[in-house]
């Protein structure tokens, strides 16, 4: 019998490769909790792209509502940090903690996250938060680096083939501003 794994999903395109990689070993359920995503239209876009995939492949996914206030409170004082800086581990912990709470309350054996597939994320930051939360909640964490072996590229190609759109920034308003400033400097 496969162990039950709750997969925190940041977006549909990142989920494709990760789900395929894990489904042979685990009984998977997805968990979409991303109050960092701004603005609401972007949150909804990412949620709906995941819904398309979940319906197509019959993935069981739990969708939590858009609740950015707690996230803004958690990262207060870190607004000027660059992406991959000190704000990111706080953001990872905030989102993963909700997944661990859910996993603990609903009998999951472990938690993993699609976050490490992104080349914009520091895998060690994600895994450190997951390992700490595993100890706190008594639910195992799968410390993966899904971008290895071209995971990001493969997932992106699979998403494109399935008609799933990929976003162009991490999701938080601060990463969006960074992206816009970089674009302006390049023009």
TIVO-2410 file (N, C-alpha, C; in nm, 3 decimals):
# residues 187
REC num residu      c1      c2      c3 atome chaine
REC   1      X   0.083  -0.119   0.000     N      A
REC   1      X   0.000   0.000   0.000    CA      A
REC   1      X   0.088   0.125   0.000     C      A
REC   2      X   0.053   0.220  -0.086     N      A
REC   2      X   0.131   0.344  -0.097    CA      A
REC   2      X   0.104   0.435   0.022     C      A
REC   3      X   0.208   0.509   0.061     N      A
REC   3      X   0.192   0.609   0.165    CA      A
REC   3      X   0.121   0.731   0.107     C      A
REC   4      X   0.045   0.800   0.194     N      A
REC   4      X  -0.030   0.918   0.152    CA      A
REC   4      X   0.059   1.042   0.162     C      A
REC   5      X   0.071   1.113   0.050     N      A
REC   5      X   0.153   1.233   0.045    CA      A
REC   5      X   0.067   1.352   0.004     C      A
REC   6      X   0.077   1.458   0.080     N      A
REC   6      X   0.010   1.584   0.047    CA      A
REC   6      X   0.111   1.672  -0.025     C      A
REC   7      X   0.080   1.706  -0.150     N      A
REC   7      X   0.171   1.783  -0.233    CA      A
REC   7      X   0.126   1.928  -0.238     C      A
REC   8      X   0.203   2.015  -0.173     N      A
REC   8      X   0.175   2.158  -0.183    CA      A
REC   8      X   0.208   2.199  -0.326     C      A
REC   9      X   0.111   2.264  -0.392     N      A
REC   9      X   0.127   2.303  -0.532    CA      A
REC   9      X   0.122   2.454  -0.544     C      A
REC  10      X   0.224   2.510  -0.607     N      A
REC  10      X   0.228   2.655  -0.627    CA      A
REC  10      X   0.153   2.696  -0.752     C      A
REC  11      X   0.151   2.608  -0.854     N      A
REC  11      X   0.081   2.639  -0.979    CA      A
REC  11      X   0.072   2.511  -1.063     C      A
REC  12      X  -0.015   2.513  -1.163     N      A
REC  12      X  -0.035   2.397  -1.248    CA      A
REC  12      X   0.088   2.351  -1.324     C      A
REC  13      X   0.156   2.444  -1.396     N      A
REC  13      X   0.272   2.399  -1.474    CA      A
REC  13      X   0.380   2.332  -1.389     C      A
REC  14      X   0.400   2.381  -1.268     N      A
REC  14      X   0.501   2.320  -1.181    CA      A
REC  14      X   0.455   2.184  -1.127     C      A
REC  15      X   0.324   2.161  -1.125     N      A
REC  15      X   0.272   2.036  -1.070    CA      A
REC  15      X   0.285   1.918  -1.165     C      A
REC  16      X   0.284   1.943  -1.295     N      A
REC  16      X   0.279   1.834  -1.393    CA      A
REC  16      X   0.394   1.735  -1.375     C      A
REC  17      X   0.514   1.783  -1.384     N      A
REC  17      X   0.631   1.695  -1.374    CA      A
REC  17      X   0.640   1.632  -1.236     C      A
REC  18      X   0.619   1.712  -1.132     N      A
REC  18      X   0.631   1.662  -0.995    CA      A
REC  18      X   0.528   1.553  -0.968     C      A
REC  19      X   0.405   1.574  -1.009     N      A
REC  19      X   0.300   1.474  -0.987    CA      A
REC  19      X   0.337   1.343  -1.056     C      A
REC  20      X   0.381   1.353  -1.181     N      A
REC  20      X   0.419   1.233  -1.255    CA      A
REC  20      X   0.534   1.159  -1.186     C      A
REC  21      X   0.627   1.234  -1.135     N      A
REC  21      X   0.743   1.174  -1.069    CA      A
REC  21      X   0.704   1.101  -0.939     C      A
REC  22      X   0.609   1.157  -0.866     N      A
REC  22      X   0.574   1.102  -0.734    CA      A
REC  22      X   0.461   1.000  -0.736     C      A
REC  23      X   0.378   1.000  -0.838     N      A
REC  23      X   0.257   0.918  -0.835    CA      A
REC  23      X   0.283   0.767  -0.833     C      A
REC  24      X   0.397   0.724  -0.880     N      A
REC  24      X   0.425   0.580  -0.877    CA      A
REC  24      X   0.455   0.531  -0.736     C      A
REC  25      X   0.509   0.621  -0.654     N      A
REC  25      X   0.551   0.582  -0.519    CA      A
REC  25      X   0.450   0.619  -0.410     C      A
REC  26      X   0.367   0.721  -0.435     N      A
REC  26      X   0.277   0.773  -0.331    CA      A
REC  26      X   0.133   0.783  -0.380     C      A
REC  27      X   0.042   0.777  -0.284     N      A
REC  27      X  -0.098   0.814  -0.309    CA      A
REC  27      X  -0.104   0.965  -0.286     C      A
REC  28      X  -0.123   1.040  -0.394     N      A
REC  28      X  -0.109   1.185  -0.389    CA      A
REC  28      X  -0.243   1.258  -0.374     C      A
REC  29      X  -0.237   1.366  -0.301     N      A
REC  29      X  -0.343   1.467  -0.299    CA      A
REC  29      X  -0.272   1.601  -0.311     C      A
REC  30      X  -0.328   1.689  -0.393     N      A
REC  30      X  -0.271   1.822  -0.409    CA      A
REC  30      X  -0.327   1.917  -0.304     C      A
REC  31      X  -0.251   2.024  -0.280     N      A
REC  31      X  -0.290   2.124  -0.180    CA      A
REC  31      X  -0.249   2.260  -0.232     C      A
REC  32      X  -0.347   2.339  -0.273     N      A
REC  32      X  -0.320   2.472  -0.329    CA      A
REC  32      X  -0.347   2.576  -0.222     C      A
REC  33      X  -0.239   2.627  -0.164     N      A
REC  33      X  -0.248   2.734  -0.065    CA      A
REC  33      X  -0.135   2.831  -0.094     C      A
REC  34      X  -0.170   2.947  -0.149     N      A
REC  34      X  -0.070   3.043  -0.194    CA      A
REC  34      X  -0.119   3.186  -0.175     C      A
REC  35      X  -0.130   3.231  -0.049     N      A
REC  35      X  -0.178   3.367  -0.023    CA      A
REC  35      X  -0.076   3.474  -0.061     C      A
REC  36      X   0.040   3.433  -0.103     N      A
REC  36      X   0.143   3.526  -0.148    CA      A
REC  36      X   0.117   3.579  -0.289     C      A
REC  37      X   0.037   3.508  -0.366     N      A
REC  37      X   0.018   3.543  -0.507    CA      A
REC  37      X  -0.066   3.670  -0.518     C      A
REC  38      X  -0.011   3.765  -0.591     N      A
REC  38      X  -0.075   3.895  -0.611    CA      A
REC  38      X  -0.075   3.930  -0.759     C      A
REC  39      X  -0.172   4.003  -0.806     N      A
REC  39      X  -0.298   4.040  -0.742    CA      A
REC  39      X  -0.394   3.921  -0.743     C      A
REC  40      X  -0.517   3.944  -0.699     N      A
REC  40      X  -0.615   3.835  -0.693    CA      A
REC  40      X  -0.634   3.770  -0.831     C      A
REC  41      X  -0.633   3.850  -0.936     N      A
REC  41      X  -0.649   3.795  -1.071    CA      A
REC  41      X  -0.542   3.694  -1.105     C      A
REC  42      X  -0.420   3.718  -1.059     N      A
REC  42      X  -0.310   3.623  -1.081    CA      A
REC  42      X  -0.332   3.496  -0.998     C      A
REC  43      X  -0.375   3.514  -0.874     N      A
REC  43      X  -0.407   3.399  -0.789    CA      A
REC  43      X  -0.512   3.311  -0.858     C      A
REC  44      X  -0.617   3.375  -0.907     N      A
REC  44      X  -0.726   3.301  -0.970    CA      A
REC  44      X  -0.680   3.234  -1.100     C      A
REC  45      X  -0.598   3.303  -1.177     N      A
REC  45      X  -0.542   3.246  -1.300    CA      A
REC  45      X  -0.466   3.117  -1.268     C      A
REC  46      X  -0.380   3.123  -1.168     N      A
REC  46      X  -0.299   3.005  -1.132    CA      A
REC  46      X  -0.386   2.893  -1.077     C      A
REC  47      X  -0.485   2.928  -0.999     N      A
REC  47      X  -0.577   2.827  -0.944    CA      A
REC  47      X  -0.652   2.758  -1.058     C      A
REC  48      X  -0.702   2.835  -1.153     N      A
REC  48      X  -0.780   2.778  -1.262    CA      A
REC  48      X  -0.695   2.693  -1.357     C      A
REC  49      X  -0.570   2.730  -1.376     N      A
REC  49      X  -0.481   2.646  -1.457    CA      A
REC  49      X  -0.460   2.510  -1.389     C      A
REC  50      X  -0.449   2.511  -1.257     N      A
REC  50      X  -0.438   2.386  -1.183    CA      A
REC  50      X  -0.567   2.306  -1.190     C      A
REC  51      X  -0.681   2.374  -1.181     N      A
REC  51      X  -0.811   2.306  -1.192    CA      A
REC  51      X  -0.819   2.230  -1.325     C      A
REC  52      X  -0.773   2.293  -1.434     N      A
REC  52      X  -0.774   2.226  -1.565    CA      A
REC  52      X  -0.699   2.094  -1.560     C      A
REC  53      X  -0.580   2.098  -1.503     N      A
REC  53      X  -0.499   1.976  -1.495    CA      A
REC  53      X  -0.562   1.873  -1.402     C      A
REC  54      X  -0.609   1.918  -1.288     N      A
REC  54      X  -0.669   1.826  -1.191    CA      A
REC  54      X  -0.790   1.755  -1.251     C      A
REC  55      X  -0.871   1.829  -1.326     N      A
REC  55      X  -0.987   1.767  -1.390    CA      A
REC  55      X  -0.945   1.671  -1.500     C      A
REC  56      X  -0.848   1.711  -1.578     N      A
REC  56      X  -0.802   1.628  -1.689    CA      A
REC  56      X  -0.743   1.494  -1.641     C      A
REC  57      X  -0.664   1.499  -1.533     N      A
REC  57      X  -0.595   1.379  -1.485    CA      A
REC  57      X  -0.658   1.318  -1.360     C      A
REC  58      X  -0.771   1.370  -1.318     N      A
REC  58      X  -0.843   1.322  -1.199    CA      A
REC  58      X  -0.755   1.328  -1.074     C      A
REC  59      X  -0.684   1.439  -1.058     N      A
REC  59      X  -0.605   1.461  -0.937    CA      A
REC  59      X  -0.695   1.514  -0.827     C      A
REC  60      X  -0.689   1.455  -0.710     N      A
REC  60      X  -0.762   1.514  -0.597    CA      A
REC  60      X  -0.681   1.634  -0.544     C      A
REC  61      X  -0.742   1.750  -0.543     N      A
REC  61      X  -0.673   1.871  -0.499    CA      A
REC  61      X  -0.762   1.948  -0.402     C      A
REC  62      X  -0.703   1.993  -0.292     N      A
REC  62      X  -0.769   2.079  -0.194    CA      A
REC  62      X  -0.729   2.222  -0.228     C      A
REC  63      X  -0.828   2.309  -0.242     N      A
REC  63      X  -0.804   2.449  -0.275    CA      A
REC  63      X  -0.845   2.535  -0.157     C      A
REC  64      X  -0.749   2.605  -0.100     N      A
REC  64      X  -0.781   2.698   0.007    CA      A
REC  64      X  -0.805   2.836  -0.052     C      A
REC  65      X  -0.886   2.917   0.014     N      A
REC  65      X  -0.920   3.049  -0.041    CA      A
REC  65      X  -0.803   3.148  -0.037     C      A
REC  66      X  -0.823   3.256  -0.108     N      A
REC  66      X  -0.726   3.366  -0.115    CA      A
REC  66      X  -0.735   3.445   0.015     C      A
REC  67      X  -0.629   3.439   0.095     N      A
REC  67      X  -0.624   3.508   0.225    CA      A
REC  67      X  -0.488   3.574   0.243     C      A
REC  68      X  -0.465   3.686   0.175     N      A
REC  68      X  -0.331   3.746   0.176    CA      A
REC  68      X  -0.293   3.818   0.305     C      A
REC  69      X  -0.387   3.855   0.389     N      A
REC  69      X  -0.355   3.934   0.508    CA      A
REC  69      X  -0.254   3.864   0.599     C      A
REC  70      X  -0.274   3.737   0.626     N      A
REC  70      X  -0.180   3.663   0.710    CA      A
REC  70      X  -0.041   3.658   0.651     C      A
REC  71      X  -0.034   3.643   0.518     N      A
REC  71      X   0.096   3.639   0.451    CA      A
REC  71      X   0.167   3.773   0.464     C      A
REC  72      X   0.095   3.883   0.439     N      A
REC  72      X   0.156   4.015   0.452    CA      A
REC  72      X   0.204   4.040   0.594     C      A
REC  73      X   0.130   3.990   0.691     N      A
REC  73      X   0.172   4.003   0.831    CA      A
REC  73      X   0.300   3.923   0.856     C      A
REC  74      X   0.306   3.803   0.801     N      A
REC  74      X   0.422   3.716   0.823    CA      A
REC  74      X   0.551   3.775   0.764     C      A
REC  75      X   0.540   3.841   0.650     N      A
REC  75      X   0.662   3.891   0.585    CA      A
REC  75      X   0.690   4.038   0.617     C      A
REC  76      X   0.612   4.094   0.706     N      A
REC  76      X   0.632   4.236   0.742    CA      A
REC  76      X   0.777   4.260   0.782     C      A
REC  77      X   0.834   4.367   0.728     N      A
REC  77      X   0.973   4.402   0.754    CA      A
REC  77      X   1.069   4.345   0.650     C      A
REC  78      X   1.019   4.253   0.566     N      A
REC  78      X   1.103   4.188   0.465    CA      A
REC  78      X   1.064   4.231   0.323     C      A
REC  79      X   0.983   4.332   0.313     N      A
REC  79      X   0.931   4.375   0.183    CA      A
REC  79      X   1.041   4.414   0.085     C      A
REC  80      X   1.150   4.469   0.133     N      A
REC  80      X   1.257   4.516   0.043    CA      A
REC  80      X   1.362   4.409   0.012     C      A
REC  81      X   1.344   4.291   0.065     N      A
REC  81      X   1.436   4.181   0.034    CA      A
REC  81      X   1.420   4.140  -0.112     C      A
REC  82      X   1.529   4.101  -0.172     N      A
REC  82      X   1.524   4.053  -0.311    CA      A
REC  82      X   1.470   3.910  -0.313     C      A
REC  83      X   1.420   3.872  -0.430     N      A
REC  83      X   1.376   3.734  -0.446    CA      A
REC  83      X   1.497   3.643  -0.422     C      A
REC  84      X   1.475   3.535  -0.350     N      A
REC  84      X   1.577   3.439  -0.306    CA      A
REC  84      X   1.645   3.486  -0.177     C      A
REC  85      X   1.602   3.601  -0.125     N      A
REC  85      X   1.659   3.656  -0.002    CA      A
REC  85      X   1.584   3.609   0.121     C      A
REC  86      X   1.590   3.689   0.227     N      A
REC  86      X   1.535   3.651   0.358    CA      A
REC  86      X   1.383   3.641   0.360     C      A
REC  87      X   1.313   3.705   0.269     N      A
REC  87      X   1.166   3.697   0.266    CA      A
REC  87      X   1.119   3.558   0.223     C      A
REC  88      X   1.190   3.497   0.132     N      A
REC  88      X   1.146   3.370   0.074    CA      A
REC  88      X   1.131   3.257   0.176     C      A
REC  89      X   1.228   3.233   0.264     N      A
REC  89      X   1.207   3.125   0.362    CA      A
REC  89      X   1.085   3.148   0.452     C      A
REC  90      X   1.057   3.275   0.483     N      A
REC  90      X   0.939   3.306   0.566    CA      A
REC  90      X   0.813   3.272   0.487     C      A
REC  91      X   0.812   3.308   0.360     N      A
REC  91      X   0.699   3.276   0.272    CA      A
REC  91      X   0.681   3.125   0.259     C      A
REC  92      X   0.790   3.053   0.236     N      A
REC  92      X   0.782   2.907   0.223    CA      A
REC  92      X   0.725   2.845   0.349     C      A
REC  93      X   0.776   2.889   0.463     N      A
REC  93      X   0.729   2.833   0.589    CA      A
REC  93      X   0.581   2.862   0.610     C      A
REC  94      X   0.539   2.984   0.579     N      A
REC  94      X   0.399   3.022   0.598    CA      A
REC  94      X   0.308   2.929   0.518     C      A
REC  95      X   0.341   2.906   0.393     N      A
REC  95      X   0.256   2.821   0.308    CA      A
REC  95      X   0.267   2.674   0.345     C      A
REC  96      X   0.389   2.628   0.368     N      A
REC  96      X   0.408   2.487   0.403    CA      A
REC  96      X   0.346   2.452   0.538     C      A
REC  97      X   0.345   2.547   0.629     N      A
REC  97      X   0.286   2.518   0.761    CA      A
REC  97      X   0.139   2.483   0.747     C      A
REC  98      X   0.068   2.553   0.660     N      A
REC  98      X  -0.074   2.522   0.637    CA      A
REC  98      X  -0.088   2.380   0.581     C      A
REC  99      X   0.003   2.341   0.493     N      A
REC  99      X   0.000   2.206   0.436    CA      A
REC  99      X   0.028   2.102   0.545     C      A
REC 100      X   0.124   2.129   0.632     N      A
REC 100      X   0.155   2.034   0.740    CA      A
REC 100      X   0.038   2.024   0.839     C      A
REC 101      X  -0.025   2.134   0.869     N      A
REC 101      X  -0.142   2.130   0.957    CA      A
REC 101      X  -0.250   2.040   0.897     C      A
REC 102      X  -0.276   2.062   0.770     N      A
REC 102      X  -0.378   1.982   0.701    CA      A
REC 102      X  -0.338   1.835   0.699     C      A
REC 103      X  -0.214   1.807   0.665     N      A
REC 103      X  -0.166   1.669   0.658    CA      A
REC 103      X  -0.177   1.601   0.794     C      A
REC 104      X  -0.140   1.670   0.898     N      A
REC 104      X  -0.148   1.616   1.035    CA      A
REC 104      X  -0.293   1.584   1.073     C      A
REC 105      X  -0.383   1.675   1.040     N      A
REC 105      X  -0.524   1.659   1.076    CA      A
REC 105      X  -0.597   1.555   0.991     C      A
REC 106      X  -0.544   1.523   0.873     N      A
REC 106      X  -0.614   1.434   0.781    CA      A
REC 106      X  -0.540   1.304   0.750     C      A
REC 107      X  -0.444   1.268   0.833     N      A
REC 107      X  -0.381   1.136   0.824    CA      A
REC 107      X  -0.285   1.114   0.708     C      A
REC 108      X  -0.220   1.218   0.663     N      A
REC 108      X  -0.118   1.201   0.560    CA      A
REC 108      X   0.013   1.158   0.624     C      A
REC 109      X   0.090   1.077   0.551     N      A
REC 109      X   0.219   1.030   0.601    CA      A
REC 109      X   0.329   1.133   0.578     C      A
REC 110      X   0.315   1.209   0.470     N      A
REC 110      X   0.422   1.304   0.435    CA      A
REC 110      X   0.369   1.421   0.353     C      A
REC 111      X   0.457   1.521   0.342     N      A
REC 111      X   0.429   1.643   0.266    CA      A
REC 111      X   0.548   1.667   0.173     C      A
REC 112      X   0.519   1.720   0.055     N      A
REC 112      X   0.621   1.765  -0.039    CA      A
REC 112      X   0.569   1.893  -0.102     C      A
REC 113      X   0.653   1.960  -0.178     N      A
REC 113      X   0.611   2.084  -0.244    CA      A
REC 113      X   0.670   2.092  -0.384     C      A
REC 114      X   0.592   2.150  -0.473     N      A
REC 114      X   0.640   2.174  -0.609    CA      A
REC 114      X   0.737   2.292  -0.615     C      A
REC 115      X   0.749   2.367  -0.508     N      A
REC 115      X   0.829   2.489  -0.508    CA      A
REC 115      X   0.972   2.467  -0.556     C      A
REC 116      X   1.030   2.352  -0.525     N      A
REC 116      X   1.172   2.330  -0.559    CA      A
REC 116      X   1.196   2.306  -0.708     C      A
REC 117      X   1.091   2.301  -0.789     N      A
REC 117      X   1.111   2.284  -0.933    CA      A
REC 117      X   1.152   2.416  -0.999     C      A
REC 118      X   1.123   2.527  -0.932     N      A
REC 118      X   1.149   2.658  -0.991    CA      A
REC 118      X   1.298   2.696  -0.985     C      A
REC 119      X   1.353   2.739  -1.098     N      A
REC 119      X   1.491   2.786  -1.097    CA      A
REC 119      X   1.505   2.918  -1.021     C      A
REC 120      X   1.393   2.983  -0.989     N      A
REC 120      X   1.395   3.109  -0.913    CA      A
REC 120      X   1.398   3.086  -0.762     C      A
REC 121      X   1.388   2.961  -0.720     N      A
REC 121      X   1.383   2.930  -0.577    CA      A
REC 121      X   1.510   2.859  -0.532     C      A
REC 122      X   1.547   2.885  -0.406     N      A
REC 122      X   1.661   2.819  -0.345    CA      A
REC 122      X   1.607   2.694  -0.273     C      A
REC 123      X   1.639   2.579  -0.329     N      A
REC 123      X   1.586   2.454  -0.276    CA      A
REC 123      X   1.621   2.433  -0.130     C      A
REC 124      X   1.741   2.471  -0.090     N      A
REC 124      X   1.782   2.454   0.050    CA      A
REC 124      X   1.692   2.533   0.144     C      A
REC 125      X   1.644   2.650   0.102     N      A
REC 125      X   1.552   2.729   0.185    CA      A
REC 125      X   1.419   2.655   0.202     C      A
REC 126      X   1.369   2.600   0.096     N      A
REC 126      X   1.242   2.527   0.099    CA      A
REC 126      X   1.255   2.404   0.188     C      A
REC 127      X   1.359   2.325   0.163     N      A
REC 127      X   1.377   2.201   0.238    CA      A
REC 127      X   1.402   2.225   0.386     C      A
REC 128      X   1.473   2.331   0.420     N      A
REC 128      X   1.497   2.362   0.562    CA      A
REC 128      X   1.365   2.388   0.633     C      A
REC 129      X   1.275   2.461   0.567     N      A
REC 129      X   1.145   2.488   0.628    CA      A
REC 129      X   1.062   2.360   0.641     C      A
REC 130      X   1.064   2.279   0.537     N      A
REC 130      X   0.990   2.153   0.540    CA      A
REC 130      X   1.039   2.058   0.648     C      A
REC 131      X   1.169   2.048   0.663     N      A
REC 131      X   1.227   1.960   0.766    CA      A
REC 131      X   1.190   2.008   0.906     C      A
REC 132      X   1.196   2.139   0.929     N      A
REC 132      X   1.158   2.194   1.060    CA      A
REC 132      X   1.011   2.169   1.089     C      A
REC 133      X   0.925   2.185   0.989     N      A
REC 133      X   0.782   2.163   1.009    CA      A
REC 133      X   0.750   2.015   1.027     C      A
REC 134      X   0.827   1.928   0.964     N      A
REC 134      X   0.807   1.785   0.982    CA      A
REC 134      X   0.827   1.747   1.128     C      A
REC 135      X   0.930   1.803   1.190     N      A
REC 135      X   0.954   1.778   1.332    CA      A
REC 135      X   0.840   1.832   1.417     C      A
REC 136      X   0.795   1.950   1.386     N      A
REC 136      X   0.688   2.015   1.462    CA      A
REC 136      X   0.557   1.936   1.456     C      A
REC 137      X   0.522   1.885   1.338     N      A
REC 137      X   0.391   1.821   1.319    CA      A
REC 137      X   0.394   1.668   1.320     C      A
REC 138      X   0.511   1.609   1.321     N      A
REC 138      X   0.519   1.463   1.321    CA      A
REC 138      X   0.474   1.401   1.189     C      A
REC 139      X   0.490   1.475   1.081     N      A
REC 139      X   0.457   1.429   0.946    CA      A
REC 139      X   0.585   1.443   0.864     C      A
REC 140      X   0.623   1.338   0.794     N      A
REC 140      X   0.748   1.340   0.718    CA      A
REC 140      X   0.746   1.446   0.608     C      A
REC 141      X   0.864   1.492   0.570     N      A
REC 141      X   0.879   1.585   0.458    CA      A
REC 141      X   0.969   1.521   0.355     C      A
REC 142      X   0.933   1.534   0.229     N      A
REC 142      X   1.014   1.482   0.120    CA      A
REC 142      X   1.101   1.596   0.067     C      A
REC 143      X   1.229   1.601   0.108     N      A
REC 143      X   1.317   1.712   0.066    CA      A
REC 143      X   1.374   1.688  -0.073     C      A
REC 144      X   1.304   1.734  -0.172     N      A
REC 144      X   1.343   1.710  -0.311    CA      A
REC 144      X   1.395   1.837  -0.377     C      A
REC 145      X   1.465   1.817  -0.486     N      A
REC 145      X   1.503   1.926  -0.575    CA      A
REC 145      X   1.451   1.885  -0.712     C      A
REC 146      X   1.327   1.922  -0.739     N      A
REC 146      X   1.261   1.876  -0.861    CA      A
REC 146      X   1.314   1.941  -0.988     C      A
REC 147      X   1.397   2.045  -0.975     N      A
REC 147      X   1.453   2.106  -1.096    CA      A
REC 147      X   1.570   2.024  -1.151     C      A
REC 148      X   1.622   1.929  -1.073     N      A
REC 148      X   1.729   1.842  -1.122    CA      A
REC 148      X   1.681   1.763  -1.243     C      A
REC 149      X   1.773   1.725  -1.325     N      A
REC 149      X   1.745   1.646  -1.446    CA      A
REC 149      X   1.642   1.717  -1.534     C      A
REC 150      X   1.654   1.850  -1.543     N      A
REC 150      X   1.568   1.932  -1.631    CA      A
REC 150      X   1.421   1.927  -1.595     C      A
REC 151      X   1.389   1.905  -1.467     N      A
REC 151      X   1.250   1.898  -1.423    CA      A
REC 151      X   1.168   2.020  -1.462     C      A
REC 152      X   1.225   2.140  -1.443     N      A
REC 152      X   1.152   2.262  -1.477    CA      A
REC 152      X   1.124   2.267  -1.627     C      A
REC 153      X   1.226   2.241  -1.708     N      A
REC 153      X   1.211   2.245  -1.853    CA      A
REC 153      X   1.109   2.141  -1.901     C      A
REC 154      X   1.118   2.021  -1.849     N      A
REC 154      X   1.025   1.913  -1.888    CA      A
REC 154      X   0.883   1.952  -1.849     C      A
REC 155      X   0.864   2.000  -1.727     N      A
REC 155      X   0.731   2.041  -1.682    CA      A
REC 155      X   0.675   2.153  -1.767     C      A
REC 156      X   0.759   2.247  -1.800     N      A
REC 156      X   0.714   2.361  -1.883    CA      A
REC 156      X   0.672   2.313  -2.022     C      A
REC 157      X   0.751   2.221  -2.080     N      A
REC 157      X   0.717   2.166  -2.212    CA      A
REC 157      X   0.587   2.087  -2.207     C      A
REC 158      X   0.570   2.008  -2.101     N      A
REC 158      X   0.447   1.931  -2.085    CA      A
REC 158      X   0.327   2.025  -2.070     C      A
REC 159      X   0.344   2.130  -1.991     N      A
REC 159      X   0.236   2.226  -1.972    CA      A
REC 159      X   0.197   2.292  -2.104     C      A
REC 160      X   0.296   2.331  -2.180     N      A
REC 160      X   0.270   2.395  -2.310    CA      A
REC 160      X   0.193   2.300  -2.400     C      A
REC 161      X   0.234   2.173  -2.403     N      A
REC 161      X   0.166   2.073  -2.486    CA      A
REC 161      X   0.021   2.052  -2.442     C      A
REC 162      X  -0.006   2.071  -2.313     N      A
REC 162      X  -0.141   2.054  -2.259    CA      A
REC 162      X  -0.222   2.184  -2.262     C      A
REC 163      X  -0.161   2.291  -2.309     N      A
REC 163      X  -0.231   2.419  -2.314    CA      A
REC 163      X  -0.241   2.490  -2.180     C      A
REC 164      X  -0.150   2.456  -2.088     N      A
REC 164      X  -0.149   2.520  -1.957    CA      A
REC 164      X  -0.048   2.633  -1.961     C      A
REC 165      X  -0.092   2.750  -1.924     N      A
REC 165      X  -0.006   2.868  -1.932    CA      A
REC 165      X   0.083   2.880  -1.809     C      A
REC 166      X   0.205   2.923  -1.834     N      A
REC 166      X   0.303   2.942  -1.727    CA      A
REC 166      X   0.318   3.090  -1.699     C      A
REC 167      X   0.324   3.127  -1.574     N      A
REC 167      X   0.338   3.266  -1.534    CA      A
REC 167      X   0.483   3.311  -1.548     C      A
REC 168      X   0.506   3.442  -1.534     N      A
REC 168      X   0.641   3.493  -1.556    CA      A
REC 168      X   0.703   3.558  -1.432     C      A
REC 169      X   0.648   3.530  -1.314     N      A
REC 169      X   0.710   3.575  -1.189    CA      A
REC 169      X   0.664   3.483  -1.076     C      A
REC 170      X   0.738   3.488  -0.966     N      A
REC 170      X   0.717   3.398  -0.852    CA      A
REC 170      X   0.573   3.399  -0.803     C      A
REC 171      X   0.514   3.516  -0.795     N      A
REC 171      X   0.376   3.523  -0.749    CA      A
REC 171      X   0.352   3.637  -0.654     C      A
REC 172      X   0.450   3.670  -0.573     N      A
REC 172      X   0.428   3.779  -0.478    CA      A
REC 172      X   0.447   3.913  -0.547     C      A
REC 173      X   0.385   4.013  -0.491     N      A
REC 173      X   0.390   4.147  -0.549    CA      A
REC 173      X   0.533   4.199  -0.559     C      A
REC 174      X   0.618   4.158  -0.466     N      A
REC 174      X   0.756   4.206  -0.464    CA      A
REC 174      X   0.836   4.145  -0.578     C      A
REC 175      X   0.812   4.018  -0.609     N      A
REC 175      X   0.882   3.957  -0.723    CA      A
REC 175      X   0.831   4.016  -0.854     C      A
REC 176      X   0.704   4.051  -0.857     N      A
REC 176      X   0.649   4.113  -0.977    CA      A
REC 176      X   0.715   4.249  -1.002     C      A
REC 177      X   0.731   4.328  -0.897     N      A
REC 177      X   0.797   4.458  -0.910    CA      A
REC 177      X   0.942   4.439  -0.956     C      A
REC 178      X   1.012   4.340  -0.898     N      A
REC 178      X   1.150   4.312  -0.941    CA      A
REC 178      X   1.155   4.279  -1.090     C      A
REC 179      X   1.062   4.197  -1.136     N      A
REC 179      X   1.057   4.159  -1.278    CA      A
REC 179      X   1.034   4.281  -1.365     C      A
REC 180      X   0.939   4.365  -1.326     N      A
REC 180      X   0.910   4.486  -1.403    CA      A
REC 180      X   1.030   4.581  -1.408     C      A
REC 181      X   1.100   4.595  -1.296     N      A
REC 181      X   1.220   4.681  -1.294    CA      A
REC 181      X   1.329   4.626  -1.385     C      A
REC 182      X   1.350   4.493  -1.382     N      A
REC 182      X   1.449   4.431  -1.471    CA      A
REC 182      X   1.413   4.456  -1.617     C      A
REC 183      X   1.286   4.441  -1.651     N      A
REC 183      X   1.242   4.463  -1.788    CA      A
REC 183      X   1.265   4.607  -1.831     C      A
REC 184      X   1.237   4.700  -1.741     N      A
REC 184      X   1.256   4.841  -1.771    CA      A
REC 184      X   1.404   4.872  -1.795     C      A
REC 185      X   1.493   4.812  -1.713     N      A
REC 185      X   1.636   4.835  -1.727    CA      A
REC 185      X   1.690   4.777  -1.859     C      A
REC 186      X   1.629   4.669  -1.905     N      A
REC 186      X   1.674   4.604  -2.028    CA      A
REC 186      X   1.625   4.677  -2.152     C      A
REC 187      X   1.521   4.762  -2.139     N      A
REC 187      X   1.468   4.831  -2.257    CA      A
REC 187      X   1.544   4.957  -2.290     C      A
***
